[in-house]
Amino acid sequence: MRTELVTSLKRQATSILADLHNHKEPILITEHGRPAAYLVDVEDFEHMAMRMALLAGIAKGQADFASGNIATQLAAKQRLHKWLK
């Protein structure tokens, strides 16, 4: 992974963004020698956000199942039918 100083980002933003779009590799931005942020391509970020939402939904389903918050297929079908009207 490439690392850039925040001052380099300020001075060479156009060039750094062009490299980011071409290589699709995240760039670690440092400030005072410490990690400050990651610069990622928009498509990669949106893909990560969708994956996180999917994983959060799976985790919620697992928690609901573990706590007994479940419904039969018939009950779920009836709820969906009312909801889709």
C-alpha positions as CSV (number, residue, x, y, z in Angstrom):
1,M,0.0,0.0,0.0
2,R,1.2,3.4,-0.9
3,T,1.7,6.1,1.7
4,E,1.6,9.8,1.1
5,L,2.1,12.8,3.4
6,V,-0.9,15.1,3.8
7,T,1.3,17.9,2.5
8,S,1.9,15.9,-0.7
9,L,-1.8,15.4,-1.1
10,K,-2.3,19.1,-0.8
11,R,0.3,19.9,-3.4
12,Q,-0.2,17.0,-5.8
13,A,-3.9,16.1,-5.4
14,T,-4.6,15.8,-9.1
15,S,-1.7,13.4,-9.7
16,I,-2.4,11.3,-6.6
17,L,-6.1,11.0,-7.6
18,A,-5.1,10.0,-11.1
19,D,-2.8,7.3,-9.7
20,L,-5.6,6.1,-7.4
21,H,-8.0,5.8,-10.3
22,N,-5.5,4.0,-12.4
23,H,-4.1,1.5,-9.8
24,K,-7.2,1.1,-7.6
25,E,-4.9,0.7,-4.6
26,P,-5.8,2.6,-1.4
27,I,-3.4,5.3,-0.3
28,L,-2.6,5.9,3.4
29,I,-2.4,9.6,4.2
30,T,-0.2,10.4,7.1
31,E,0.0,13.6,9.2
32,H,2.9,14.3,11.5
33,G,4.2,10.7,10.9
34,R,0.9,9.1,12.0
35,P,-1.9,7.5,9.9
36,A,-4.6,10.0,9.4
37,A,-6.9,8.7,6.6
38,Y,-7.2,6.3,3.7
39,L,-7.9,7.5,0.2
40,V,-9.9,4.9,-1.8
41,D,-11.5,4.9,-5.2
42,V,-15.2,5.7,-5.2
43,E,-16.2,2.3,-6.7
44,D,-14.1,0.4,-4.2
45,F,-15.6,2.4,-1.3
46,E,-19.2,1.8,-2.6
47,H,-18.4,-1.9,-2.9
48,M,-17.0,-2.0,0.7
49,A,-20.1,-0.2,2.0
50,M,-22.5,-2.7,0.3
51,R,-20.5,-5.6,1.7
52,M,-20.6,-4.0,5.2
53,A,-24.4,-3.5,4.9
54,L,-24.8,-7.2,3.9
55,L,-22.6,-8.4,6.7
56,A,-24.6,-6.2,9.2
57,G,-27.8,-7.8,7.9
58,I,-26.4,-11.3,8.3
59,A,-25.3,-10.4,11.9
60,K,-28.7,-9.1,12.7
61,G,-30.4,-12.2,11.4
62,Q,-28.0,-14.4,13.4
63,A,-28.7,-12.4,16.6
64,D,-32.5,-12.6,16.0
65,F,-32.3,-16.3,15.5
66,A,-30.2,-16.7,18.6
67,S,-32.7,-14.8,20.7
68,G,-35.6,-16.7,19.3
69,N,-37.0,-13.8,17.3
70,I,-38.1,-15.9,14.4
71,A,-41.2,-16.6,12.3
72,T,-42.5,-19.5,10.4
73,Q,-42.5,-19.4,6.6
74,L,-46.3,-19.0,6.6
75,A,-46.2,-16.1,9.1
76,A,-43.4,-14.4,7.1
77,K,-45.3,-14.8,3.9
78,Q,-48.4,-13.2,5.4
79,R,-46.4,-10.3,6.8
80,L,-44.8,-9.7,3.4
81,H,-48.1,-9.9,1.6
82,K,-49.6,-7.2,3.9
83,W,-46.4,-5.1,3.5
84,L,-46.4,-5.4,-0.3
85,K,-50.0,-4.3,-0.8
